Amino acid sequence: MKQGEDSIKKVSEIIKALGHPARLEILLLLSGKKKKMSVTDIHESLGLTQPETSRHLIVLKNGSVLNSEKEGSNSFYFINEEHSFIRCIANCMNKFKDDQ
């Protein structure tokens, strides 16, 4: 696979991971925060169940959209800044939301 194809494949994986309204809401929520958020914070903010939130977070983490770190018994999630494309998507979504 060529280098450009690797980049296209990675972008495709990110877009696939974001392919659910709840996951887009999670991205928007985390993009508005300057800090990481726990699973509990996310599910309470969005009105999702804890298991549903955890499933979406796993998809986002596996798709390289989010990173996480464990502190005690809690997992905290935050946007993966390694791919500027993700922040760009979040910024565009926020602008679209503001335009509506």
Buried (B, 14 or more C-beta within 10 A) or exposed (E): EEEEEEEEEBBEBBEEBBEBEBBBBBBBBBBEEEEBBBBEBBBEBBEBEEEEBBBBBEBBBEBBBBBBEEEEEEBBBBBBEEBEBBBEBBEEBBEEEEEE
